[in-house]
């Protein structure tokens, strides 16, 4: 178990989100309420961008909406 944890802790999928969270916490003086708002805002922004890309792809390539 210890070796599994040691291998996984340096995996980019684990390290990068941890670094991002630490950066947010430092920038908001460790205020968890503000960190929660930032995470929700960033998630909503990413979802909006993905939906715009999907809509543009459907319109630009003439694909119909799925029923």
ChimeraX attribute file (.defattr): number of C-alpha atoms within 10 A of each C-alpha:
attribute: neighborCount
match mode: 1-to-1
recipient: residues
	/A:1	5
	/A:2	7
	/A:3	8
	/A:4	8
	/A:5	9
	/A:6	10
	/A:7	9
	/A:8	13
	/A:9	12
	/A:10	11
	/A:11	10
	/A:12	10
	/A:13	10
	/A:14	11
	/A:15	13
	/A:16	12
	/A:17	11
	/A:18	12
	/A:19	11
	/A:20	10
	/A:21	14
	/A:22	14
	/A:23	14
	/A:24	19
	/A:25	17
	/A:26	11
	/A:27	12
	/A:28	14
	/A:29	11
	/A:30	13
	/A:31	12
	/A:32	12
	/A:33	10
	/A:34	15
	/A:35	20
	/A:36	13
	/A:37	11
	/A:38	15
	/A:39	14
	/A:40	12
	/A:41	12
	/A:42	12
	/A:43	12
	/A:44	12
	/A:45	12
	/A:46	12
	/A:47	12
	/A:48	12
	/A:49	12
	/A:50	12
	/A:51	12
	/A:52	12
	/A:53	12
	/A:54	12
	/A:55	14
	/A:56	12
	/A:57	12
	/A:58	13
	/A:59	12
	/A:60	9
	/A:61	9
	/A:62	9
	/A:63	10
	/A:64	8
	/A:65	8
	/A:66	4
	/A:67	3
